[in-house]
Amino acid sequence: MQAQSVLLLGGTGQVGLKAAEYLLEHTQAALTFASRRKASLPSAISQHQDRINTVQFDVQNTDDLKTQLENTDLVVACVGPSGIIGDQIVLACKELGVPIIDAGGYDPVYASLHEHEKKHSSEVPLIINAGLLPGLSGVFPAYLIQQCSRGADIKSLEVQYVGRDAWSYNSAWDIINGLGDFGHERGFCYLENQQVKREKFSKAGTKAHFPAPIGTASTMLIYAEEIVQLANEHDIQTAKVYGANLGPRAMFVCMIAKIFKMYKNHKTIARAARWLCKASAKDMRKLDPIYAVDVQIKCADKRVHHGQIILEDTYQATGFIIGITAKQLLNNQITKTGPMMLHEAVDANHFIKDLEQAGVVAGLILSKSDNNTKQEAA
Ligand SMILES: NC(=O)c1ccc[n+]([C@@H]2O[C@H](COP(=O)([O-])OP(=O)(O)OC[C@H]3O[C@@H](n4cnc5c(N)ncnc54)[C@H](OP(=O)(O)O)[C@@H]3O)[C@@H](O)[C@H]2O)c1
């Protein structure tokens, strides 16, 4: 039987290489690494000579992209910045009926795909936002809802995301671009009875408590489309999402970029992205990369369910999350079609198990308390 073929757009980048590593180890698929420039691949990848292939073209050239899509079973897009590449890769896949998993995508691509879907519905999965944030940021809350609250009436959901790394320019560009909620400029906000409500700056901050090496972190309210979806799906009255970049210099750059609305145009996004690259690289001279999610669910019966997941890396974890998604898709474990975010595409429980097996989870803590009595649930 012929091996399934995966076209890895941006396969030579930070996320792409890690996704490839996972796919080479956990599937039999043949990988084509696509980028504009020829790059040497690390030995962990180049040793699989019989399963890899490289190709150079610009994905913004839609004709070249469509030619490459012929005879491809799955596209894994780790190319960026997502805010510049936009929806063209996903739309080409939709047109030619090729499934795609996209590391970026973010809210604008998701919205654009849903618009196109009204005219012509897709027969293949188009998975947007597969990574950590967005990505696991929706899957882990969905996992906790699934694990702890079967049949329970959930009153509120509170989610905290913290992370740090030396961001690539492409990742930094997308981080800055997202600071203005992709044109919506919702400011500090939360969800109440399906309405997005603004919060004053003085009330927008809180603290997240994680085990060492993270400890206590100051976080601020942010908007997360995945959590809005989850809250609406489960009829949750109040949902609050907080986030923080844990590198002090990176956090400062993000704050400046937000205050001065540097997310407004490509020129200022590019400038802030360069600052963020430098600042985050300096942060990482003395710190290690880390990413963590904390979720608290309050139920009508007064039970409180709490969960934390801690990952020791960000790029490796992002690549492995994409790899797991691709493996599940190639194994026909993902049966939905059309545009969807990661948490809509996968079974959260199964996904977290695969993530633990991939060896990137440094901590997974679940607990529940009832009338202030704490007890371990798992
Ligand atoms: N969801 C998440 O949690 C998460 C986390 C991290 C990153 N991301 C997203 O993942 C994407 C990649 O980030 P990264 O940090 O891996 O970036 P990166 O290291 O700079 O890699 C980008 C890759 O894309 C290729 N590329 C860029 N423009 C291209 C074009 N026009 N045509 C063909 N290939 C092109 C690059 O090679 P050439 O320059 O040689 O073309 C490189 O292989 C970004 O959109 C980022 O926002 C998501």
The ligand as an SDF file (V2000), in Angstrom:
LIG
                    3D

 48 52  0  0  0  0  0  0  0  0999 V2000
   -1.0120   27.9580   17.6500 N   0  0  0  0  0  0  0  0  0  0  0  0
    0.1240   28.1400   18.2990 C   0  0  0  0  0  0  0  0  0  0  0  0
    0.2090   27.9270   19.5140 O   0  0  0  0  0  0  0  0  0  0  0  0
    1.3600   28.5910   17.5710 C   0  0  0  0  0  0  0  0  0  0  0  0
    2.5950   28.5790   18.2340 C   0  0  0  0  0  0  0  0  0  0  0  0
    3.7270   28.9770   17.5410 C   0  0  0  0  0  0  0  0  0  0  0  0
    3.6050   29.3950   16.2160 C   0  0  0  0  0  0  0  0  0  0  0  0
    2.3850   29.4120   15.6170 N   0  0  0  0  0  0  0  0  0  0  0  0
    2.2260   29.8520   14.2370 C   0  0  0  0  0  0  0  0  0  0  0  0
    2.9510   28.9800   13.3770 O   0  0  0  0  0  0  0  0  0  0  0  0
    3.4140   29.7140   12.2450 C   0  0  0  0  0  0  0  0  0  0  0  0
    4.9080   29.4280   12.0400 C   0  0  0  0  0  0  0  0  0  0  0  0
    5.6400   29.9160   13.1440 O   0  0  0  0  0  0  0  0  0  0  0  0
    7.1750   29.5470   13.3480 P   0  0  0  0  0  0  0  0  0  0  0  0
    7.5750   30.1830   14.6170 O   0  0  0  0  0  0  0  0  0  0  0  0
    7.4230   28.0920   13.1430 O   0  0  0  0  0  0  0  0  0  0  0  0
    7.8440   30.3590   12.1390 O   0  0  0  0  0  0  0  0  0  0  0  0
    9.2670   30.1570   11.4630 P   0  0  0  0  0  0  0  0  0  0  0  0
   10.1930   29.4100   12.3470 O   0  0  0  0  0  0  0  0  0  0  0  0
    9.6950   31.4880   10.9720 O   0  0  0  0  0  0  0  0  0  0  0  0
    8.9440   29.2310   10.1920 O   0  0  0  0  0  0  0  0  0  0  0  0
    8.1940   29.6750    9.0980 C   0  0  0  0  0  0  0  0  0  0  0  0
    8.3090   28.6450    7.9860 C   0  0  0  0  0  0  0  0  0  0  0  0
    7.4780   29.0310    6.8980 O   0  0  0  0  0  0  0  0  0  0  0  0
    8.2580   29.1750    5.6990 C   0  0  0  0  0  0  0  0  0  0  0  0
    7.6560   30.2630    4.9270 N   0  0  0  0  0  0  0  0  0  0  0  0
    7.4030   31.5340    5.3550 C   0  0  0  0  0  0  0  0  0  0  0  0
    6.8050   32.2500    4.3870 N   0  0  0  0  0  0  0  0  0  0  0  0
    6.6530   31.3940    3.3380 C   0  0  0  0  0  0  0  0  0  0  0  0
    6.0980   31.5460    2.0410 C   0  0  0  0  0  0  0  0  0  0  0  0
    5.5770   32.7060    1.6220 N   0  0  0  0  0  0  0  0  0  0  0  0
    6.1120   30.4670    1.2010 N   0  0  0  0  0  0  0  0  0  0  0  0
    6.6420   29.2800    1.6010 C   0  0  0  0  0  0  0  0  0  0  0  0
    7.1800   29.0850    2.8160 N   0  0  0  0  0  0  0  0  0  0  0  0
    7.2000   30.1290    3.6700 C   0  0  0  0  0  0  0  0  0  0  0  0
    9.6660   29.4660    6.2190 C   0  0  0  0  0  0  0  0  0  0  0  0
   10.6830   29.1170    5.2970 O   0  0  0  0  0  0  0  0  0  0  0  0
   11.2320   30.2130    4.2160 P   0  0  0  0  0  0  0  0  0  0  0  0
   11.4320   31.4830    4.9850 O   0  0  0  0  0  0  0  0  0  0  0  0
   12.4810   29.5850    3.6780 O   0  0  0  0  0  0  0  0  0  0  0  0
   10.1800   30.3180    3.1940 O   0  0  0  0  0  0  0  0  0  0  0  0
    9.7160   28.5260    7.4160 C   0  0  0  0  0  0  0  0  0  0  0  0
    9.9040   27.1840    6.9810 O   0  0  0  0  0  0  0  0  0  0  0  0
    3.0850   31.1810   12.5260 C   0  0  0  0  0  0  0  0  0  0  0  0
    1.9000   31.5220   11.8500 O   0  0  0  0  0  0  0  0  0  0  0  0
    2.8470   31.2220   14.0240 C   0  0  0  0  0  0  0  0  0  0  0  0
    1.9690   32.2370   14.4290 O   0  0  0  0  0  0  0  0  0  0  0  0
    1.2600   28.9980   16.2760 C   0  0  0  0  0  0  0  0  0  0  0  0
  1  2  1  0
  2  3  2  0
  2  4  1  0
  4  5  1  0
  4 48  2  0
  5  6  2  0
  6  7  1  0
  7  8  2  0
  8  9  1  0
  8 48  1  0
  9 10  1  0
  9 46  1  0
 10 11  1  0
 11 12  1  0
 11 44  1  0
 12 13  1  0
 13 14  1  0
 14 15  2  0
 14 16  1  0
 14 17  1  0
 17 18  1  0
 18 19  2  0
 18 20  1  0
 18 21  1  0
 21 22  1  0
 22 23  1  0
 23 24  1  0
 23 42  1  0
 24 25  1  0
 25 26  1  0
 25 36  1  0
 26 27  1  0
 26 35  1  0
 27 28  2  0
 28 29  1  0
 29 30  1  0
 29 35  2  0
 30 31  1  0
 30 32  2  0
 32 33  1  0
 33 34  2  0
 34 35  1  0
 36 37  1  0
 36 42  1  0
 37 38  1  0
 38 39  2  0
 38 40  1  0
 38 41  1  0
 42 43  1  0
 44 45  1  0
 44 46  1  0
 46 47  1  0
M  CHG  2   8   1  16  -1
M  END
$$$$
